[in-house]
Amino acid sequence: MGRLVAIVGRPNVGKSTLFNRLTQTRSAIVDDTAGTTRDRQYGKVDWCGQEFSIVDTGGWVVNSEDIFEEEINKQVQIAIEEADVILFVVDSTTGVTDLDDHVASILRRSRKPVIVVANKEDVGNARFNIPEFYSLGLGDPFEVSSANGSGTGELLDEIVKDMPEPKEEDSPEDDVPKFAIVGRPNAGKSSLINAFIGEERHIVTDIAGTTRDSIYHRYDKFGFDFYLVDTAGIRKKQKVNEDIEYYSVIRSIRAIEASDVCILMIDATRGIEAQDANIFSLVQRNKKGLVVCVNKWDIAEDRSLEAQKRFEQAIRGKFAPFTDFPVIFTSAVTKQRIYKVLETAISVYKNRRRIIPTSQLNTYMLEQIALTPPPSNKGKFVKIKYVTMLKESVIPTFVFFCNLPQWVKEPYRRFLENKIRERWDFHGTPVSIFMRDKS
């Protein structure tokens, strides 16, 4: 198994840029604003056949009144405790600062292997400041530029030189289901993931926009094995003012695109809003499986069975015409029915991959079509002769062969879809219907 490497340091020294450089991704948001990175962001690095995990952390600060800074420091401490090797990133353009000394003292007490990374060595006369970093008492500094990649090869050589031989994994990670937790800001997405994994992996506050990156977490407990993805809250475009939040929303959208099933969080205390429908439409356009999770049900004003039924009816009415999806009423704080969410997401994922034998499909569907044939159009009658299911499609996709495919309109397509859903379990997953010419 590869080791876990943590990237730590004060704000704006280039930690996230280094993370992106080493992972060869753009997973971590990079901005000049201090405090951009908040949650721990994990990635994989493959260097000369050696693979290891790496974690980006927020910038360490002290004596700050910002509510997020205390939480960020907690996340950094957790990353230091988890890591096998620590990359202490410092800024060559400024030399050693008091905050660098403070972080260095914490790292010395951790008794973990520490590599000092003197970043931005390519800026002006920055490399003349590098000897100052010997005063930190953490060994020779490595001169790098995370922006253009210079020196990162030598840094990676130092990280992997004592690593054991990598072990071959039995199955590729691409086969592991990915469940994205999506919704409006402050709907309880991070709280739900924290409840699942049993640790405060994600910062939780009452301030909308706390989560900025899309965070992947492997969940392999109780017979489950999948990725949970916490995403930034998606709010209306006119309310997105910061550049950072804009990129966070883009990453949330990309997380939806990369997922198999989306768990849409709705705040029970606020009801269904237009933005919930917009996020639902985004999930639908990307043809993802769906589980609707009504969170904070423990503090809703009316928690009666009748109120629950009214709420569910309102959700399905708002999201029509697609209504064949599960709705679960939960509380991330009390953990009420949260594991039912996981079980249901797994069920939706299996439905999404379900294959119906062609013989069964034709026996049932041709009988239903004979009972309710397509409406005639201008004296012409549509005759559906054969139906099959595509095996390699991303979602369940059915192709009906007929003499006049152009005359089969949307209402009849929905009729065919409803008949398929009545006979086979495709609960929670979209279904595609195509008509093809076969005269």
C-alpha positions as CSV (number, residue, x, y, z in Angstrom):
1,M,0.0,0.0,0.0
2,G,1.2,3.5,-0.8
3,R,1.7,6.1,1.9
4,L,-0.4,9.1,2.7
5,V,1.3,12.5,2.0
6,A,-0.1,15.7,3.5
7,I,0.5,19.2,2.1
8,V,0.5,21.8,4.9
9,G,1.6,25.4,5.4
10,R,0.3,28.9,5.9
11,P,-2.1,30.5,3.4
12,N,-1.1,31.5,-0.1
13,V,2.1,29.6,-0.4
14,G,0.9,27.4,-3.3
15,K,-0.3,24.3,-1.6
16,S,-3.3,23.7,-3.9
17,T,-1.2,24.5,-7.0
18,L,1.4,21.9,-5.9
19,F,-1.5,19.4,-5.2
20,N,-2.8,19.9,-8.7
21,R,0.7,19.6,-10.2
22,L,1.5,16.3,-8.4
23,T,-1.9,14.7,-9.1
24,Q,-1.9,16.1,-12.7
25,T,-5.5,17.3,-12.1
26,R,-7.3,20.5,-11.3
27,S,-9.2,19.0,-8.4
28,A,-8.2,21.7,-5.9
29,I,-9.4,25.3,-6.4
30,V,-6.6,27.8,-6.8
31,D,-7.1,31.5,-6.0
32,D,-5.2,34.4,-4.5
33,T,-7.8,34.7,-1.7
34,A,-6.6,33.4,1.7
35,G,-8.7,30.6,3.0
36,T,-9.8,29.3,-0.4
37,T,-9.1,25.6,0.5
38,R,-11.2,24.5,3.5
39,D,-11.9,20.8,3.5
40,R,-9.2,18.2,3.1
41,Q,-8.9,17.3,-0.6
42,Y,-7.6,13.8,-1.5
43,G,-5.9,12.7,-4.7
44,K,-3.6,10.0,-6.1
45,V,0.0,10.4,-7.4
46,D,1.7,7.8,-9.6
47,W,5.5,8.3,-9.9
48,C,7.9,5.8,-11.5
49,G,5.4,3.0,-10.7
50,Q,4.9,4.0,-7.1
51,E,1.5,5.2,-6.2
52,F,0.5,7.1,-3.0
53,S,-2.3,9.2,-1.7
54,I,-1.9,12.9,-1.2
55,V,-4.1,15.4,0.7
56,D,-4.3,19.2,0.3
57,T,-5.2,21.2,3.4
58,G,-6.2,24.8,4.2
59,G,-3.7,27.4,5.2
60,W,-2.8,27.4,8.9
61,V,-3.4,30.7,10.7
62,V,-3.5,31.9,14.3
63,N,-5.3,34.7,16.1
64,S,-8.0,35.1,13.5
65,E,-11.6,36.0,14.1
66,D,-12.8,34.3,11.0
67,I,-15.0,31.3,11.9
68,F,-13.6,29.2,9.2
69,E,-10.0,29.6,10.3
70,E,-10.5,27.6,13.5
71,E,-12.2,24.8,11.5
72,I,-9.5,24.8,8.9
73,N,-6.8,24.4,11.6
74,K,-8.7,21.4,12.9
75,Q,-8.7,19.9,9.4
76,V,-4.9,20.5,9.1
77,Q,-4.3,18.8,12.5
78,I,-6.3,15.7,11.3
79,A,-4.3,15.6,8.1
80,I,-1.0,15.7,10.0
81,E,-2.2,12.9,12.3
82,E,-3.2,10.7,9.3
83,A,-0.2,11.4,7.1
84,D,3.0,9.2,6.8
85,V,4.9,12.0,5.2
86,I,4.3,15.8,5.4
87,L,5.2,18.3,2.7
88,F,5.7,21.7,4.5
89,V,5.2,24.3,1.8
90,V,6.8,27.7,2.3
91,D,7.1,30.8,0.1
92,S,10.6,31.5,-1.3
93,T,9.6,35.1,-2.2
94,T,9.0,36.1,1.4
95,G,11.5,33.9,3.3
96,V,10.7,32.6,6.8
97,T,7.7,34.3,8.6
98,D,6.5,34.0,12.2
99,L,3.6,31.8,10.9
100,D,6.1,29.5,9.2
101,D,8.0,29.1,12.5
102,H,4.7,28.3,14.3
103,V,3.8,25.6,11.8
104,A,7.4,24.2,11.9
105,S,7.1,23.8,15.7
106,I,3.9,21.9,15.3
107,L,5.5,19.6,12.7
108,R,8.6,19.0,14.8
109,R,6.3,17.8,17.7
110,S,4.4,15.5,15.4
111,R,7.6,13.4,14.9
112,K,6.5,12.7,11.3
113,P,8.9,12.7,8.3
114,V,8.8,16.3,7.0
115,I,10.0,17.6,3.6
116,V,10.3,21.4,3.4
117,V,9.2,22.5,-0.1
118,A,10.4,26.0,-1.0
119,N,7.8,27.0,-3.6
120,K,7.9,29.9,-6.1
121,E,11.7,29.7,-6.6
122,D,11.2,30.9,-10.1
123,V,9.9,34.3,-9.0
124,G,12.5,37.1,-9.2
125,N,15.4,36.7,-6.7
126,A,13.3,34.3,-4.6
127,R,16.0,31.5,-4.6
128,F,18.4,33.8,-2.6
129,N,15.9,33.5,0.3
130,I,15.9,29.7,0.4
131,P,18.8,29.3,2.8
132,E,16.7,31.0,5.4
133,F,14.5,27.8,5.6
134,Y,17.3,25.8,7.2
135,S,16.4,27.7,10.4
136,L,13.2,25.8,10.6
137,G,15.2,22.7,11.7
138,L,13.4,20.4,9.3
139,G,16.2,19.5,6.9
140,D,17.2,20.6,3.4
141,P,14.5,22.6,1.6
142,F,13.5,21.4,-1.9
143,E,13.4,24.2,-4.5
144,V,10.3,23.9,-6.6
145,S,7.8,25.9,-8.7
146,S,4.4,24.3,-8.5
147,A,3.2,26.8,-11.2
148,N,5.6,25.5,-13.9
149,G,6.6,22.1,-12.4
150,S,10.4,22.8,-12.0
151,G,11.9,20.7,-9.2
152,T,8.8,18.6,-8.6
153,G,10.5,15.5,-10.2
154,E,13.2,15.7,-7.5
155,L,10.6,16.2,-4.9
156,L,8.7,13.1,-6.0
157,D,11.9,11.1,-6.0
158,E,12.5,12.0,-2.4
159,I,8.9,11.1,-1.4
160,V,8.9,7.6,-3.0
161,K,12.6,6.6,-2.4
162,D,11.7,4.6,0.8
163,M,8.3,3.4,-0.3
164,P,7.6,-0.4,-0.4
165,E,6.9,-2.0,-3.8
166,P,3.3,-1.2,-4.8
167,K,0.8,-4.0,-4.6
168,E,-1.5,-4.8,-7.5
169,E,-5.1,-4.0,-6.8
170,D,-7.7,-6.6,-7.7
171,S,-10.2,-4.3,-9.3
172,P,-10.0,-0.9,-10.9
173,E,-11.5,2.0,-9.1
174,D,-13.6,3.0,-12.2
175,D,-15.9,0.1,-11.3
176,V,-16.7,1.5,-7.9
177,P,-20.1,3.3,-7.9
178,K,-20.0,7.1,-7.3
179,F,-22.8,8.8,-5.3
180,A,-22.8,12.6,-5.4
181,I,-24.5,14.5,-2.5
182,V,-26.0,17.6,-4.2
183,G,-28.4,20.3,-3.2
184,R,-28.8,24.0,-2.2
185,P,-26.3,25.5,0.2
186,N,-26.8,24.6,3.9
187,A,-29.1,21.7,3.2
188,G,-26.9,19.3,5.3
189,K,-24.8,17.6,2.7
190,S,-21.5,17.6,4.6
191,S,-23.4,16.7,7.8
192,L,-24.8,13.6,6.1
193,I,-21.4,12.4,4.9
194,N,-19.9,13.0,8.4
195,A,-22.7,10.9,9.8
196,F,-22.0,8.1,7.3
197,I,-18.3,7.9,7.9
198,G,-18.4,8.6,11.7
199,E,-15.9,11.4,11.7
200,E,-15.9,15.2,11.1
201,R,-14.2,14.9,7.7
202,H,-16.0,18.0,6.4
203,I,-16.4,21.4,7.9
204,V,-20.0,22.1,8.9
205,T,-21.3,25.6,9.8
206,D,-24.6,27.5,9.3
207,I,-22.9,29.7,6.7
208,A,-23.9,28.9,3.1
209,G,-21.0,28.1,0.9
210,T,-18.8,26.4,3.5
211,T,-17.9,23.5,1.2
212,R,-16.1,24.7,-1.9
213,D,-14.3,21.7,-3.4
214,S,-16.0,18.4,-4.4
215,I,-14.6,15.9,-1.9
216,Y,-14.4,12.1,-2.7
217,H,-14.5,9.6,0.1
218,R,-14.3,5.8,-0.3
219,Y,-17.0,4.1,1.8
220,D,-16.3,0.4,2.4
221,K,-18.2,-0.5,5.6
222,F,-21.0,-2.9,6.3
223,G,-20.7,-4.7,3.0
224,F,-20.9,-1.5,1.0
225,D,-18.2,-0.2,-1.4
226,F,-18.6,3.0,-3.3
227,Y,-17.5,6.7,-3.4
228,L,-19.4,9.4,-1.6
229,V,-18.9,12.8,-3.1
230,D,-19.7,15.9,-1.1
231,T,-20.2,18.9,-3.3
232,A,-20.5,22.7,-2.9
233,G,-24.1,24.0,-2.6
234,I,-25.5,25.1,-5.9
235,R,-27.3,28.4,-5.6
236,K,-28.9,30.7,-8.2
237,K,-26.5,32.4,-10.6
238,Q,-27.4,35.9,-9.5
239,K,-26.4,35.0,-5.9
240,V,-23.0,33.7,-7.0
241,N,-20.7,36.7,-6.5
242,E,-17.3,35.3,-5.6
243,D,-15.0,33.8,-8.2
244,I,-14.2,31.0,-5.8
245,E,-17.8,30.1,-5.4
246,Y,-18.3,30.1,-9.1
247,Y,-15.6,27.5,-9.5
248,S,-17.1,25.5,-6.7
249,V,-20.4,25.3,-8.5
250,I,-18.7,24.2,-11.7
251,R,-17.0,21.5,-9.7
252,S,-20.3,20.4,-8.3
253,I,-21.7,20.2,-11.8
254,R,-18.7,18.1,-12.9
255,A,-19.2,15.9,-9.8
256,I,-22.8,15.2,-11.0
257,E,-21.5,14.4,-14.5
258,A,-19.0,11.9,-13.1
259,S,-21.4,10.3,-10.7
260,D,-23.8,7.3,-11.1
261,V,-26.4,8.3,-8.6
262,C,-27.2,11.7,-7.1
263,I,-28.6,12.1,-3.6
264,L,-30.5,15.3,-3.8
265,M,-30.7,17.0,-0.3
266,I,-33.8,19.1,0.4
267,D,-34.1,21.2,3.6
268,A,-37.3,20.2,5.3
269,T,-37.4,23.5,7.2
270,R,-37.5,25.5,4.0
271,G,-39.6,23.3,1.8
272,I,-39.2,22.9,-2.0
273,E,-37.8,25.9,-3.8
274,A,-37.2,26.7,-7.4
275,Q,-33.5,26.0,-7.0
276,D,-34.3,22.4,-5.9
277,A,-36.1,22.0,-9.2
278,N,-33.1,23.5,-11.1
279,I,-30.7,21.0,-9.5
280,F,-33.2,18.2,-10.3
281,S,-33.2,19.3,-13.9
282,L,-29.4,19.2,-13.9
283,V,-29.4,15.7,-12.6
284,Q,-32.0,14.7,-15.2
285,R,-30.1,16.3,-18.1
286,N,-27.1,14.3,-17.2
287,K,-29.3,11.1,-16.9
288,K,-28.2,10.2,-13.4
289,G,-29.9,8.0,-10.9
290,L,-31.8,9.9,-8.2
291,V,-32.5,9.5,-4.5
292,V,-34.3,12.5,-2.9
293,C,-33.4,13.0,0.7
294,V,-35.5,15.4,2.8
295,N,-33.1,16.4,5.6
296,K,-33.7,18.0,9.0
297,W,-37.0,16.2,9.4
298,D,-36.4,16.0,13.1
299,I,-36.8,19.8,13.4
300,A,-39.7,20.2,10.9
301,E,-42.8,22.0,12.3
302,D,-45.2,19.2,11.3
303,R,-43.7,15.6,11.3
304,S,-47.0,13.7,11.1
305,L,-47.5,11.0,8.5
306,E,-50.0,13.2,6.7
307,A,-47.4,16.0,6.5
308,Q,-44.8,13.5,5.1
309,K,-47.2,12.4,2.4
310,R,-48.0,16.0,1.5
311,F,-44.3,16.8,1.3
312,E,-43.6,13.8,-0.9
313,Q,-46.6,14.6,-3.2
314,A,-45.3,18.2,-3.5
315,I,-41.8,16.9,-4.5
316,R,-43.2,14.6,-7.2
317,G,-45.5,17.3,-8.5
318,K,-42.6,19.8,-8.7
319,F,-40.3,17.3,-10.5
320,A,-43.0,15.8,-12.9
321,P,-43.1,14.1,-15.4
322,F,-40.3,12.0,-13.9
323,T,-41.8,10.8,-10.6
324,D,-40.4,7.2,-10.2
325,F,-37.7,7.9,-7.7
326,P,-37.4,7.2,-3.9
327,V,-38.0,10.0,-1.3
328,I,-36.5,9.4,2.2
329,F,-37.1,11.6,5.2
330,T,-33.9,11.8,7.3
331,S,-31.9,13.7,9.9
332,A,-28.2,13.8,9.5
333,V,-27.8,15.0,13.2
334,T,-29.9,12.2,14.8
335,K,-28.9,9.7,12.0
336,Q,-32.5,9.0,11.4
337,R,-32.8,6.7,8.4
338,I,-29.5,7.7,7.0
339,Y,-28.4,4.2,6.2
340,K,-31.6,3.6,4.3
341,V,-30.3,6.4,2.0
342,L,-27.2,4.2,1.2
343,E,-29.2,1.1,0.7
344,T,-31.6,2.9,-1.6
345,A,-28.7,4.5,-3.6
346,I,-27.2,1.0,-4.1
347,S,-30.6,-0.3,-5.2
348,V,-30.9,2.6,-7.7
349,Y,-27.4,1.9,-9.0
350,K,-28.4,-1.8,-9.6
351,N,-31.6,-0.7,-11.4
352,R,-29.5,1.6,-13.6
353,R,-27.4,-1.5,-14.7
354,R,-30.3,-3.9,-15.0
355,I,-30.5,-5.8,-18.3
356,I,-33.8,-7.2,-19.6
357,P,-33.6,-10.3,-21.9
358,T,-35.0,-9.5,-25.4
359,S,-37.4,-12.4,-25.3
360,Q,-39.1,-11.3,-22.1
361,L,-39.2,-7.7,-23.3
362,N,-40.9,-8.6,-26.6
363,T,-43.4,-11.0,-24.9
364,Y,-44.6,-8.4,-22.5
365,M,-44.3,-5.1,-24.5
366,L,-45.8,-6.4,-27.8
367,E,-48.8,-7.6,-25.8
368,Q,-49.2,-4.1,-24.1
369,I,-48.8,-2.4,-27.5
370,A,-51.5,-4.6,-29.0
371,L,-53.9,-3.6,-26.2
372,T,-53.0,0.1,-26.6
373,P,-51.6,0.8,-30.0
374,P,-50.1,4.1,-31.0
375,P,-52.6,6.7,-32.2
376,S,-53.1,7.0,-36.0
377,N,-51.9,10.2,-37.7
378,K,-53.5,11.4,-40.9
379,G,-54.9,8.0,-41.6
380,K,-51.5,6.3,-41.1
381,F,-51.1,3.5,-38.5
382,V,-47.9,2.9,-36.6
383,K,-47.0,-0.8,-36.3
384,I,-44.3,-1.6,-33.7
385,K,-42.8,-4.9,-34.6
386,Y,-39.8,-5.5,-32.3
387,V,-38.2,-4.1,-29.2
388,T,-34.7,-4.6,-27.7
389,M,-32.6,-3.1,-24.9
390,L,-29.1,-1.7,-25.6
391,K,-26.5,-3.6,-23.5
392,E,-23.7,-1.0,-23.5
393,S,-25.8,2.1,-22.8
394,V,-25.1,4.3,-19.7
395,I,-28.7,4.2,-18.6
396,P,-31.5,1.7,-19.5
397,T,-32.2,2.4,-23.2
398,F,-34.9,0.7,-25.2
399,V,-35.2,0.7,-29.0
400,F,-38.6,0.1,-30.6
401,F,-38.6,-0.8,-34.3
402,C,-41.6,0.3,-36.3
403,N,-42.8,1.4,-39.8
404,L,-43.3,5.1,-39.0
405,P,-41.1,6.2,-36.1
406,Q,-41.6,9.9,-36.9
407,W,-45.3,9.6,-35.9
408,V,-44.7,8.3,-32.4
409,K,-45.0,11.3,-30.2
410,E,-43.9,12.0,-26.6
411,P,-47.1,11.0,-24.9
412,Y,-46.9,7.5,-26.3
413,R,-43.2,7.3,-25.5
414,R,-44.1,8.0,-21.9
415,F,-46.8,5.3,-22.1
416,L,-44.2,2.8,-23.2
417,E,-41.8,3.9,-20.4
418,N,-44.6,3.5,-17.8
419,K,-45.4,0.0,-19.0
420,I,-41.7,-0.9,-18.7
421,R,-41.5,0.5,-15.2
422,E,-44.7,-1.4,-14.2
423,R,-43.1,-4.7,-15.2
424,W,-39.5,-4.2,-14.2
425,D,-37.8,-2.3,-11.4
426,F,-36.2,0.9,-12.7
427,H,-37.0,2.9,-9.6
428,G,-34.8,6.0,-9.4
429,T,-33.1,5.8,-12.8
430,P,-34.1,7.6,-16.0
431,V,-35.1,5.4,-19.0
432,S,-34.5,6.3,-22.7
433,I,-37.0,5.3,-25.4
434,F,-36.0,5.5,-29.1
435,M,-38.0,4.6,-32.2
436,R,-36.2,3.2,-35.3
437,D,-37.4,2.5,-38.8
438,K,-38.1,-1.1,-39.8
439,S,-40.6,-1.2,-42.6
